[in-house]
Amino acid sequence: MITFDEFKKVEIKIGTILSVEKVSEADRLIKLMINIGEESPRQILSGIAEHYPDPGVLVGRQVPVLANLPTRMIRGLESQGMVLYAVGEGILTTVEPSREVSPGTSVQ
């Protein structure tokens, strides 16, 4: 359990996926460039390649991004946040707003 005050520290923003590419020599990793309403897109690495054989289908989708995580180095690449997904028995899928919103819109 976390407290409500701890939860309020979480910064989730809607981002638009601009580009996607598989990370070489990594079976599960893809690199996403995501516009979350900042001056430059964020580079986020995600271990979802097995769920998206053609990761290009993600381009243009709007997804929630956990934006206030510290940058992590994964396989020598920076990851500047985390995309949130719905995960169940054998399934992983993007979670998207029901209509298009501006990149950077807060999720509350």
C-alpha positions in Angstrom: 0.0 0.0 0.0 1.1 3.6 -0.7 -0.3 6.7 0.9 -2.4 9.2 -1.1 0.5 11.7 -0.7 2.9 9.2 -2.3 0.4 8.6 -5.1 0.2 12.4 -5.8 3.9 12.4 -6.5 3.4 10.1 -9.6 3.3 12.2 -12.8 1.5 10.4 -15.6 1.2 12.2 -19.0 -0.3 11.2 -22.3 2.3 10.9 -25.0 2.1 10.4 -28.7 4.4 7.7 -30.1 6.4 9.3 -32.9 8.7 6.4 -33.9 9.5 2.9 -32.8 12.5 0.6 -33.6 13.8 -2.7 -32.3 16.9 -2.5 -30.2 19.6 -4.5 -31.9 20.8 -7.6 -30.1 17.9 -7.4 -27.6 15.0 -9.8 -28.3 12.5 -8.0 -26.1 13.4 -4.3 -26.2 12.1 -1.6 -28.5 13.0 2.1 -28.5 10.1 4.5 -28.6 10.3 8.2 -29.2 7.3 9.9 -27.5 6.0 13.4 -27.5 4.8 14.2 -24.0 4.4 18.0 -24.6 8.0 18.9 -23.9 10.6 20.7 -26.1 12.1 17.4 -27.2 10.6 13.9 -27.5 11.4 11.4 -24.8 13.3 8.2 -25.6 11.8 5.3 -23.7 12.9 1.7 -23.9 10.2 -1.0 -23.3 10.5 -4.8 -23.1 7.4 -5.4 -25.3 8.8 -6.6 -28.6 7.3 -10.1 -28.2 3.8 -8.6 -28.0 4.3 -6.4 -31.1 6.0 -8.4 -34.0 5.5 -5.2 -36.1 6.2 -2.4 -33.6 5.4 0.1 -36.3 1.7 -0.4 -35.5 2.4 1.7 -32.3 3.3 4.9 -34.2 0.7 7.5 -33.7 -0.9 5.9 -30.7 -1.4 7.9 -27.5 -0.2 6.2 -24.3 0.2 7.0 -20.7 3.8 7.7 -19.7 5.2 7.7 -16.2 7.2 10.9 -16.7 8.9 11.5 -13.4 11.1 8.4 -13.1 14.9 8.9 -13.1 16.6 8.2 -16.4 17.9 4.6 -16.6 20.6 3.2 -18.8 19.5 0.0 -20.5 21.8 -1.8 -22.9 23.8 1.5 -23.2 20.7 3.5 -24.1 18.9 6.1 -22.0 15.3 5.4 -21.0 13.5 8.6 -19.9 10.3 7.3 -18.5 8.0 4.3 -18.6 5.0 3.5 -20.8 2.1 2.0 -18.9 0.3 -1.0 -20.4 -2.6 -3.3 -19.5 -1.2 -6.7 -18.7 -3.1 -10.0 -18.1 -2.8 -13.7 -18.8 -0.7 -13.9 -21.9 -1.6 -10.4 -23.1 -0.1 -7.0 -23.0 -1.8 -4.0 -24.8 -1.5 -0.3 -24.9 -3.9 1.8 -22.8 -5.2 4.7 -24.8 -7.5 7.7 -24.3 -11.0 7.3 -25.8 -10.3 10.4 -27.9 -7.2 12.3 -29.0 -5.8 14.7 -26.4 -2.8 17.0 -26.5 0.6 15.4 -25.7 1.5 16.2 -22.1 -2.1 16.0 -20.9 -2.1 14.9 -17.2 -3.7 11.6 -16.2 -5.3 12.0 -12.8 
